[in-house]
Amino acid sequence: MPHCRTRINAVFPDFTNIEAAIAAALPNVFRPSNKSLIEIVGGLKVKKLFGSEVTEKAETWFKHVKKTFLAIQCQGNFPEEQWAHTTTCFLQEEIKAWWAYEKDQLPEVENEDWKVFKARFKIKYLPLEYRARKKREFIELRQGNMTVTEYHRKFIDLSCYWLIIANDPSDVLLQFKKGTRKQLQYLASGTPCITCQKFYEGLVRIEESENGLNDIVDEASGSS
């Protein structure tokens, strides 16, 4: 009996709206009135940041905190004015002491400002050399042996280091195409796209078709 393959239709997440996706996924359990803000955030398992963690680990932590706060904000009353203060609950002693010192140097109106905290945090833990290296990594990014989805995810993650490109959809598309494998570029050339997201979706369909053909060939070879 021939092997039956069930095809699953691909779902393409729009990574530009990841915060909204997180908010939509949060269950209502995080909104009860009898829970404090710290309990809610703690329930989302925000890890504490140690002062010895720099660059990638610090950046991953910061992104997680920001996405978590945005998700809670979408679920209820959590204005940005409370973010900087709440963040200190997730800092270990060394980095908490650093932020306390930074606050002492700031005007009172700025020492609980999330944007100020973000700017000072980047200076301390994401120095210019690190951001320049990430920008080069984005410019030189090529798909290589990555799947289309792996390449797209890495491309989106790194795009924030070159905002001139990231803020222009046509430039984003051109940069993404530049790093795509030549064979896939050729196969996708007959389907014009005006956004990176649509081009990515087309590449996934092409990749799925190629994988399906390879499976058929492998099965035919195995049965011969």
ABEGO torsion letter per residue (X at the ends): XBBBBBBBBBBBBBAAAAAAAAAAABBAAAABAABBAAAAAAAAGBBBBBAABBEAAAAAAAAAAAAAAAAAAAABBBBAAAAAAAAAAABBAAAAAAAAAAAAABBAAAAABAAAAAAAAAAAABBAAAAAAAAAAAAABBAEABBAAAAAAAAAAAAAABAAAAABAAAAAAAAAAABBAAAAAAAAABBBABAAAAAAAAAAAAAAAAAAAAAAAAAAAAX
